[in-house]
């Protein structure tokens, strides 16, 4: 039976806008690498960022996606990098394991239909899947985006604390 659309609370500090900001921080490192065949044989990249507050059981995978972004001209893709990145992100999100660890150390956790590709990371609950570069660079770019999202969320949290907020969003949920 399919899971109904989620009503679970999304991340307050690592929301869609925070993911966009994190991506913009990471792109100046990522984009110049697309032309280096040692890094990215395809010249294209796709990035999927998951909501770190949502877990399987809380939401469907599709509903937990915060942001998707293509680097390079999609009309020239030689493969469906979006589908690969989503599949990598989904396996890591469901198992809460980096793709490489899942593939190489715990393949017994893979289910029928799971991706056998790696290039997704889980950084303190932040899941990012990337596809298009060589797997080790997919992983590096995913880590970069995840680390930037973590920093943006921490910055937002600090601003809330500095504003003397006691609860995320500024209001007491018991009232």
Secondary structure, 3 states (H helix, E strand, C coil): CCCCCCCCCCCCCCCHHHHHHHHHHHHHHHHHHHHCCCCCCCCCEEEEEECCCCCECCECHHHHEEEEEEECCHHHCCCCHHHHHHHHHHHHHHHCCCHHHHHHHCHHHCCCCCCCCCCEEEECCEEEEEECCCHHHHHHHHHHHHHHHHHHHHHHHHHHHHCCCCCCCCCCCCC
